[in-house]
């Protein structure tokens, strides 16, 4: 794996993670505004479903970050889990 591919992958993962976090905040803001206005007509189940999907994106970002790190370590001749950060 090239340094350019690694760098590009890390940057893309970081952007995706930030986008998921921003999406969660915007969903919270939308829910806050509409829930008060709609009262019992507010579709809370749909919002919870969407929140779960956003959480899955966050999980994906973490998993891919770990996978990328393991690939980088392995290509450098190191075993994941045997390195400590100082």
N, C-alpha and C positions, 0 to 999 in steps of 0.2 A: 504494500500500500504506500503510495507516495505521500510526501509531506504536504503537497498541495491538496490531495484528496482528504487527508486527515484534517487539515485546517478548515477546508470547505465544509466537511461534515460537522465538525464541532460548531462552526459558526451557524450552520443551518439548524442544528439541534437547539442552540441557544435562542435563535430567533423564534423557532416553533414553541419553545417553552415560554418565552415572553408573550407570544401571541395567545397562547392558551390561558395564561394568567390574566392578561388584559380582557380576554373574552369572558372569563369568570367574573371579573369585576364589573364589566358592563352588564352581564346577566343579572348580577345582584342589584345593580342600579335600576335596571328595567323592572325587575320584580318589585323592588321597593316602591317605585312610582305607581305601577299598575295595580298592585295588590290592594293598596289603600283605596284606589278609585273603584275597583271592581268588587271588592268585598268577597262574598261567597261565590261569585261567578268566576273568580280567578282560577285558571287551570294549573294549580300547584303541581299536579302529577307531571305535566309536560315540562315544567321548569326543573323538577327533580331529575327527570329523565335526561334532559340536556346537560344538567350539572354532572351527572354520571358520565356522560360521553366526554365532557371536557376533562374530567378527572382521568379518564382512560388515556387521553392524549398526553397528559402529564406523566402518567405511568410509562407510556411508550417512550417519551423523551428520556426518562431515567434509564429505562432498560437499554435503549439504543446507545446512550452515553456510556453505560457500563460495558456493553458489547464492543463499542469502538475502542475504549480504553484497553480492554483485554486483547483485542487484535493488535493494537500498537505495542503493548508490552510483549506479546508473544513474538511479533516480528522483530523486536529488539533482543530476543533471546531471554526474556524475563518471564517468570511465571506470575500470573495475577495472584494477589494475596500475599506475595512474599516481599512486597515493597512497602515501606512505611514512609509517610510524609513527615518531614521535619518541622 
